[in-house]
Amino acid sequence: MHPRLAAFLDDESRQVWALRRDDGTAVYLPDGMADEMRALAREHLRCPYPGCVCPISTRGGTKRRHHFFHRTTVSHPTEPESEAHLAAKAMLVDWARSRVPAGADVEEEQSLKDDDGRLIRRPDVLVTGASGRRVAFEVEYKNWSVEGWKAKQRDLDQAGVACLWLLGHTRVSLSRDGLGRSGETPVRVPGLASAIGRANTPLLVVNPVTRQVGTLSSSGSFTRRWRGEFWAYLRVDDLDDCAFDPRLGIRTPTLDQILAAEAIESQKEAATRQRQAEARQHLEDAWQASAVRADLLARHGAVPSFLEGPDTSVIRAAGVHWRAALWVDLVEGRTAVFAWPEVEATLRRHGLGWARDRRFLYGTVEQYMGVLARLGALRWYRKGYRSHFSPTGATVGQVIDGQAGEHRAAVIAREQQEKAEREAAAREAAYASDLEARRRTRLVIDEGGTRRWVPK
Ligand SMILES: [Zn+2]
């Protein structure tokens, strides 16, 4: 595993951020700098906890991460989650103030509780652009419920505030499944993060101790945004290398790479769709201009509905085009038996190509011949792998049941359904009379094993 990722996910929780007493500016204590920063800490810095007046100092050494500490008894909660949360917030405010465009305002909101002890929903950090456009930063170190997130997200959406969710680094762990196919190590993420990811809402992982942010991806090559799977790939960037974005909050170099890859991919997909649409149009144009269509229109005034059918990748023609060619040249009003050579010759005569392997062509044409057989226009004989087709001389008028305007196939299907129902009723009656007969008889098996029903 990448040592950078290991350091990022380390659950080091010592306090490394403090605030200047005079203007509240965030101050970071780099590792190994405890001695250099001790005087500053004692004289000018305070703990980031709101309202904490405890004097602080720095502590170093060779074995542990250099950090700030309270010099007297602490009067506020000091669990690692809330300290990491405050540190991340201080770091983000500090970073945002140095990155936002001129005229923008960075506000830090304190997590306040209402009279019932509930957390009032206010963003941790709120950036308001010169034009009034707003983006919030929300840091999540505690085990927040998905419902809680949804409610807060709804409030932000209604207020027209974009939001970047920053998942605390201690909420992410290395997956025990080991290396992914790309050689990157997947990480496990909590359900809340998955819900945010599935909603396609901006989400990063934050670590205030290392001053880094992590970007999640569904692909080990970091070419796709994370979509909320229960695992993810994580790449770490220094916050100093990130850019402010009025919609996404923070754009990490990794996110830039992902967005660029996604843009190329969607361009490719659009080009493919365009090519496919052009190819379809080309086939449609060929059908509209075809002699067989003109012939059908001249003789019947319309293209019969039983010639319509889906396009197939096997025959390079509009679905109705090849069906019409086979119908007019081989079936309509004819009785001459035909087989695959005639089918191929007909398609060739109409300039319609097909996939190289004939088995696909035969399979596709057989499906349509099955339809014509059900319509009574031909009989289909099959001997082993060889098929031949014997047209009945049917015309368009005979195939389409003109009387009720009902499609012949539907008539056949209804007749078959009625026949099946009659047969079922007959079976039912036979079974009932059999039961009745058994009630009045008994089974006798003689010495030779012959079974006989005799009257009781
Ligand atoms: Zn404090």
Residues whose N, C-alpha, C, O or C-beta is under 5 A from the ligand:
A	BS01	ZN	C47 Y49 C52 C54
